[in-house]
Amino acid sequence: MQTTPLLLFLFTAELFVGGFFEGFFRLYRVHFLTNFTLPTLTLPWIGALDEVVWFGILDALSGLLGIAGMEIALRKLHLDRAALPARLLLIVYGAIILCVIGFAFTRYFALAVITFLLIKFLVELADPITKSWLNLHLAANVRATVLSLRSQVSMVGQLGGGLGVGLVANFFGLRVALALAGLLLTPLLVLYNKWAKLARLGVNQ
């Protein structure tokens, strides 16, 4: 597999991933606070806890799921197979899109929590898959430069995605904006499907 086509492919994908990140993770807290009544948490001798405690719980749970996602990606998956990374990322991002839409439009707090945690898990699973895929096809002397460039490309996507999703939130509401953030990942389904097919045929070997 040639490095240059892979880099162009993954950098294109990173634009959409960056747009999703900025759009979704800027708004999900507001979505919880605006569109749901958070159950009251109480402790003996302390009483009712502030709503912010819920976000601490979500952050702790999503952190544990993130560790699990990285362990699965790095230890259980054989990413040196030609078409496997693209197929895995196709599945992962497809699942993220469905979870984001479910998160955006559900009226049930419990379902919102479940879909949010699934999104965090899948996001943390996708990142090490992508990095490992890159590392397999990068020379050691350019690896740090390429990974830094990947971050810069992501920032460009974040700028555009954050602005666009924010405008949609202002005009059409949080639910529509969150769904749009998820749909920003739709082009990845086309990109990864195409790359997987080419890999199986040996075209991009």
N, C-alpha and C positions, 0 to 999 in steps of 0.2 A: 504494500500500500504506500503510495507516495505521500510525503508529508504535506506538500503544498495543497493539493485538493482537499485533504482532510482538514487542514487549518482553515481554509476558506469556508468549508462546509460548517465546521463547528463554530467559527466566528459569526457566521450568518445566523446560526441557531441561537447563539448567545445574545444577539440583539433582542430576540423575542423573549428569551428567558429573563433578561434584565428588565424589559418592559413589564412582564408579569410580576416580578418581584416587587418593583417599586409600587405598582398599582395595588396589588393585593395586600402586602404587608403594611402599607400606610393606612389602609382603610379597615382592616379586620377588627381592630379594637373599637373603633367608632361604631361599626356594625353591631358588635355585641352590646355596646352601651345604648345604642339608639333603638334597635329593633327587637331587643329581648329584655325581659325582666329577669335579671340575674338572681338566682335563689340566694336567700340570706344565709350566710355562714355565721355560726355562733360558737363561742368557746366558754366553758365554765369560768366564772369569776371575771371574764373579760367582756362578754356580751357579743353583740352583733359586730361583725368585721366589715371593713370597708370593701366596696366592690373591687377595688384594685387587687385584693387578695386572689380573686378568681384568675387574674392574669398571671400572678405568680405561680398558681397551680398549673395553669396551661403551659407556662414557660418551662416548668420543671418536668412535666409529662412529655412535652415535645422534645426537650433535651435528651431524655432517656430514649425516646423513639429515634432521635437522630443518631445516637450512639449505635442502636440496633441496626439502623439502616446502613451505616458505614461498615459495621462488622459483616453484614450480609454481602455488601458489594465487594469488600476487599478479600474476604476469606472463602466465600461460598460460590462466587461466580467466576467462571473461566473466561475472562474478557479477552484472551488472546485469540479466540476464534473469530474469524473474519467478520461475519455478519451479526454476531451475538450482541455487541454493544448497541448497535443501531436498533435491533429488535427489542432489546430490553428498554431502551429509552423511549421507543415508540409506545410500548405498553405503559411505562411509568407516566409519561406526559399525557397520554390518553386518559389514564386514571385520575391524574391531577385535574384535568379539565372537568371531568364529571363531578369530582368532589367539590371543586370551586363553585360550579353551578348549583349543586345541592346545598352548599353552605350559604350561597347568596339568597336562595329563595325559600329555604325551609323556615317554618314558623315555630319550630320546636327547639328549645335551647339544647336539650340533650343531643339531638341530631346535629345541631350546629357544632357542638363540642367534638363529636365523633368525626365529622367530616373535616374539621380544622386539624385535628390531630393526624388524620390520615394524610392530609396535604403536607403537613410538616414532615411526616415520615417519608413520604414519596420524594419530596424535595431533597431531603438529606440522603436519600438513596441515589438520586440522579447525579448529584455532584461528584461523588467519588467514582461513579461509573465513567463520567465524562473525563475526569482528570486521569484516571487509569488508562483510558483509551488514548488520550493524548500522549501520556508518558511512554506508552508502548511504541510510539512512532516518532518520538523526538530524540534527537541527539542530546547528550548531556550538556554540551556547551551552549545550546540555545534554549534549553528547557525553561530556565528562570525567566528569560526574556519573553518567551511565548506565553507563559502563564500570566505574566504581568500584562501583556497585551490583551489577553483574554479578559482580564478584569477591567481594562479600559474600554473594551468593546461593550462589556456589560453595563458600564456606567452610561454610555451613549444610549443604550436601550432603556435604561432606567429613567433618563431625562425625558425621552419621548413618551414612554409608557406612563410615567407619573403625571406628566402634564395632561395627556389625553384622558386618562382614567379620572383624574381630578376634575376636569371640565365636565365629563359625563356625570360624575357624582353631583355636581352643582345643579345641573339642568334636569337630570332624570332620576336621581336618587342613588343611595348606596347600593341597593341590591343590583340594579342594572350595571353600575360601575364595577362591582366585584365580578359579576358574570363576564363583563367585557375583559377584565384582567385575565380571567381564565381563558377566554377565547383568543387572546393574544398568542397563546401557545399552539393554536390550531395549525399554523404553517409547519410546525415541527413534525406533525404527523405525516405530512407529505414528504418533508426532507428526510426523515429517518426511514420511512418506508422505501423511498427511492434508493437511499444509500445501502440498505439491507439487500435489496434486489441486485444492485450492482456488485456488492461484495460476494453474493452467492455465485454470480456469473464470473467473478474474477476480474471485472472491469477496472475496479479501483484498487487492485492489489499492487 
